[in-house]
Amino acid sequence: MKLSPYFGSFANIAAGLDALNVDGLVLFNRFYQPDIDLEKMAVAPNLTLSTPADMRLPLHWIGILYGNIRANLAATSGIYQAHDVIKLVMAGADVTMLCSALMRHGITHIQRIEMDLVAWLEQHQHNSLRELKGRMSQQNCPDPSAFERDQYVRGLSSYTSGCDGRHGDWSK
Ligand SMILES: Cc1cc2nc3c(=O)[nH]c(=O)nc-3n(C[C@H](O)[C@H](O)[C@H](O)COP(=O)(O)O)c2cc1C
């Protein structure tokens, strides 16, 4: 079941669906968001692709849900490079899915991600992605409170202008 993140208590929604024996949760759906063209006085179609920063939302919730629900967890939103795949699997994703990156860079981008993944695994002496699964989920990471709101408050107080959390030059 592909879900939107716009629930007041997302963990409860996920647990409720899990109790109904949903096989897997896909986090997250992105809504189509048309614009209004003021000159033409018309509703304008507007295909907005995701950015790498969008990956943080599924990363957060997959990290929290992993080990707490039985359903498989699929990550989608803002996955652009091998590092994104690795992080999401470490948070607990069973699978990662991408669309915007392929629309932006072309279908061959998937081969680049695969090559970079294999290289990263070799460089860090891992035999497979499977052995990394859930390693940085809330249950297993060295600082479980890193997934929680007090870290957000701390992040706000240490925020400096120009630091928007994006990484790399993803637009080229
Ligand atoms: C052009 C386009 C068409 C899409 N069509 C669908 C669709 O038919 N059904 C669906 O569940 N998601 C659809 N999506 C959403 C993607 O499957 C994906 O969940 C979302 O774009 C977030 O991933 P991304 O950041 O890799 O693009 C579409 C996305 C784009 C950009």
The ligand as a Gaussian input file, in Angstrom:
#p B3LYP/6-31G(d) Opt

LIG

0 1
 C        5.908000      11.311000     -14.191000
 C        5.551000      10.534000     -12.963000
 C        4.516000       9.610000     -13.012000
 C        4.151000       8.885000     -11.875000
 N        3.116000       7.996000     -11.946000
 C        2.789000       7.281000     -10.836000
 C        1.713000       6.351000     -10.870000
 O        1.050000       6.172000     -11.886000
 N        1.434000       5.660000      -9.745000
 C        2.145000       5.828000      -8.600000
 O        1.860000       5.177000      -7.583000
 N        3.161000       6.714000      -8.544000
 C        3.494000       7.437000      -9.616000
 N        4.503000       8.344000      -9.543000
 C        5.222000       8.527000      -8.279000
 C        6.499000       7.724000      -8.278000
 O        6.227000       6.338000      -8.387000
 C        7.292000       7.948000      -6.993000
 O        6.615000       7.378000      -5.883000
 C        7.526000       9.406000      -6.706000
 O        7.808000      10.128000      -7.895000
 C        8.683000       9.582000      -5.718000
 O        9.850000       8.976000      -6.197000
 P       10.977000       9.827000      -6.939000
 O       11.454000      10.850000      -5.992000
 O       12.021000       8.827000      -7.290000
 O       10.354000      10.430000      -8.153000
 C        4.869000       9.076000     -10.661000
 C        5.924000      10.006000     -10.637000
 C        6.262000      10.738000     -11.754000
 C        7.395000      11.736000     -11.654000

